[in-house]
């Protein structure tokens, strides 16, 4: 049966009993070796210390029950010894070291399935859709519109060779600039090798949401505009869709 930690150092016990008749224990844990139990004088506890001095303290600070128990057992300044702990030669207990972080962590062995290296997935490359115009072409149109002062735009592919362009053009000049930029890029297929732009649907509106003109510009229209065989004003009157 494991020994309880209740044995005390006899030398300390004898010393405590020899030099103090009463141990005064405060509620905070501090102890005084007194010749006798304190007495109350003018509302203060008067303690006659074993060294001949005397002190007065608030009686409320004294743990009376603990003082009685400590005095009866002679526990003043006595330390409890653990007889189950291993002893070094000479009866000195070895220094106890706090467990390290590594001691407190229990490593779990991964199972064989977890240890097996998972095969690296082969990256999949999305195929280029033949039913949509390329992103590069869309970006060329966006930059062209911004160059002529149209910064609010939304361009999407509406087919392999067609674009839907929603533009905010709140003045006559911006409407004609949009028509000019569109025809210029269509004729040159936005300067992208292998691209073909046959149709651009222009949906133009004003800042307050009003219609500024809708067009379905074909390659033939773009060629005529680029060659100046038809003016932008004439194109607007003939081709505008309300």
C-alpha positions in Angstrom: 0.0 0.0 0.0 1.4 3.3 -1.0 2.5 5.4 1.9 0.7 8.7 2.4 2.5 11.9 2.4 2.0 12.5 6.1 5.5 12.1 7.8 7.4 15.1 8.9 11.0 16.1 9.5 11.5 15.4 13.2 14.3 17.9 13.6 12.0 20.7 12.5 9.2 19.4 14.7 11.4 19.4 17.8 12.7 22.9 16.9 9.2 24.3 16.5 8.0 22.8 19.9 11.2 24.0 21.7 11.1 27.6 20.6 7.4 28.3 20.4 4.4 27.5 22.6 1.9 28.9 20.1 1.8 29.3 16.4 -0.3 32.2 15.1 -1.4 31.6 11.5 -2.8 34.5 9.5 -5.5 33.9 6.8 -2.9 34.8 4.2 -0.7 31.9 5.4 1.9 33.9 7.3 2.9 32.4 10.7 4.3 33.9 13.9 6.0 32.0 16.7 4.5 33.3 19.9 5.1 32.5 23.6 1.3 32.2 24.1 -2.0 32.7 22.3 -2.8 36.4 21.5 -4.8 38.6 23.7 -7.2 41.4 22.7 -6.2 44.9 23.9 -8.2 47.9 22.7 -9.7 45.9 19.9 -6.3 44.7 18.6 -4.7 41.2 18.9 -1.5 41.5 21.0 1.0 38.8 20.2 4.1 38.1 22.4 6.7 36.7 20.0 9.2 34.1 21.2 12.1 36.6 20.5 10.8 38.9 23.2 9.1 41.4 20.9 5.4 42.0 20.7 3.1 43.0 17.8 -0.5 44.1 17.5 -2.6 43.2 14.4 -6.3 43.2 13.4 -7.9 40.0 14.9 -9.8 39.5 11.7 -6.5 38.7 10.0 -5.9 35.7 12.2 -7.1 32.2 11.2 -7.9 30.9 14.7 -8.8 27.4 13.7 -5.6 27.0 11.7 -3.6 28.5 14.5 -5.0 25.9 17.0 -4.5 23.0 14.6 -0.9 24.1 13.8 0.0 24.6 17.4 -1.3 21.2 18.5 0.4 19.4 15.7 3.6 21.4 16.0 3.6 22.2 12.2 5.3 25.6 12.4 7.8 25.8 9.5 7.7 21.9 9.0 7.8 20.5 5.5 6.0 17.3 4.4 8.4 14.7 2.9 7.4 12.2 0.2 8.9 8.8 1.3 7.9 7.2 -2.0 10.2 9.5 -4.0 13.6 8.0 -4.9 16.5 9.1 -2.6 20.0 10.0 -3.5 22.9 9.0 -1.2 22.6 10.8 2.0 18.8 10.9 2.0 18.5 13.8 -0.5 15.6 13.5 -2.9 16.5 14.1 -6.5 15.4 17.3 -8.1 12.1 17.1 -9.8 12.0 18.5 -13.3 8.9 19.7 -14.9 7.7 17.6 -17.9 8.7 19.1 -21.2 6.2 19.8 -24.0 7.5 16.7 -25.8 6.8 14.5 -22.7 3.2 15.7 -22.6 2.4 15.1 -26.2 1.6 11.5 -27.2 2.4 10.9 -30.8 0.0 8.7 -32.7 1.4 6.3 -35.2 -0.3 6.9 -38.5 -1.8 3.8 -40.1 -0.4 2.2 -43.2 -3.0 3.8 -45.4 -2.1 7.3 -44.1 1.6 6.6 -44.6 1.2 5.6 -48.2 2.0 8.6 -50.3 -1.1 9.8 -52.1 -0.7 9.9 -55.8 -0.2 13.4 -57.2 -3.3 14.3 -59.2 -2.7 15.2 -62.8 -3.7 18.7 -63.4 -6.5 19.0 -65.9 -6.4 21.8 -68.5 -9.8 23.1 -69.6 -10.2 22.7 -73.3 -10.5 25.8 -75.3 -14.1 26.1 -76.3 -14.7 26.4 -80.0 -18.1 28.0 -79.4 -16.8 31.1 -77.7 -14.6 33.9 -78.8 -11.2 34.1 -77.0 -10.6 36.2 -73.8 -7.8 38.0 -75.6 -10.2 39.4 -78.2 -12.6 40.5 -75.5 -9.7 42.3 -73.6 -8.7 44.1 -76.9 -12.2 45.4 -77.3 -12.4 46.6 -73.7 -9.1 48.5 -74.0 -10.2 50.1 -77.3 -13.4 51.4 -75.7 -11.5 52.8 -72.7 -9.2 54.6 -75.1 -12.1 56.4 -76.6 -13.5 57.4 -73.2 -16.0 54.6 -72.5 -15.1 53.1 -69.1 -18.4 51.5 -68.2 -18.6 48.3 -70.3 -19.5 44.7 -70.1 -18.3 42.4 -72.9 -19.2 38.7 -73.3 -18.8 36.2 -76.0 -22.1 35.4 -77.7 -20.5 32.8 -80.1 -17.4 31.6 -81.8 -17.1 34.8 -83.8 -19.5 37.2 -82.1 -19.4 39.6 -79.1 -22.1 41.2 -77.0 -21.0 44.7 -75.8 -23.0 46.6 -73.2 -21.6 50.2 -73.1 -22.5 53.4 -71.2 -22.2 56.2 -73.7 -23.9 59.4 -72.4 -23.0 61.7 -75.3 -23.3 61.7 -79.1 -19.5 61.8 -79.4 -19.1 58.6 -77.3 -21.7 56.8 -79.3 -19.8 57.6 -82.6 -16.5 56.7 -80.9 -17.9 53.3 -79.9 -19.1 52.7 -83.5 -15.7 53.7 -84.9 -13.7 51.6 -82.4 -15.9 48.6 -83.0 -15.6 48.7 -86.8 -11.8 49.3 -86.6 -11.2 46.2 -84.4 -13.7 44.0 -86.4 -11.9 44.5 -89.6 -8.6 43.6 -88.0 -10.0 40.8 -85.8 -8.7 42.7 -82.8 -5.1 42.0 -84.0 -5.3 38.5 -82.6 -3.9 35.7 -84.8 -6.4 33.1 -85.7 -9.4 35.1 -84.4 -12.4 36.1 -86.5 -14.9 38.6 -85.4 -18.0 38.6 -87.7 -20.6 40.2 -85.4 -20.7 42.7 -82.5 -24.0 43.5 -80.8 -23.8 47.0 -79.4 -26.2 47.8 -76.5 -25.5 51.5 -75.6 -27.2 53.3 -72.8 -26.9 56.6 -71.0 -25.8 57.1 -67.4 -29.4 57.4 -66.2 -30.4 54.2 -68.0 -31.9 55.6 -71.2 -31.2 53.9 -74.5 -28.4 55.4 -76.6 -28.8 53.0 -79.5 -28.6 49.3 -80.3 -26.7 47.9 -83.3 -25.8 44.6 -84.8 -22.6 45.4 -86.6 -21.7 42.8 -89.2 -18.3 42.4 -90.9 -19.7 44.1 -94.0 -20.8 47.1 -91.9 -17.4 47.3 -90.3 -15.6 47.2 -93.6 -17.8 50.0 -95.0 -17.2 52.2 -91.9 -13.5 51.5 -91.9 -13.2 52.4 -95.6 -15.4 55.5 -95.0 -17.8 54.5 -97.7 -20.5 55.2 -95.1 -20.2 57.8 -92.4 -20.8 57.0 -88.7 -23.9 59.3 -88.8 -25.4 57.6 -91.8 -24.7 54.2 -90.2 -26.4 55.3 -87.0 -29.6 56.5 -88.9 -29.8 53.4 -91.1 -28.8 50.6 -88.6 -30.0 51.8 -85.2 -32.4 49.4 -83.5 -34.7 50.9 -80.9 
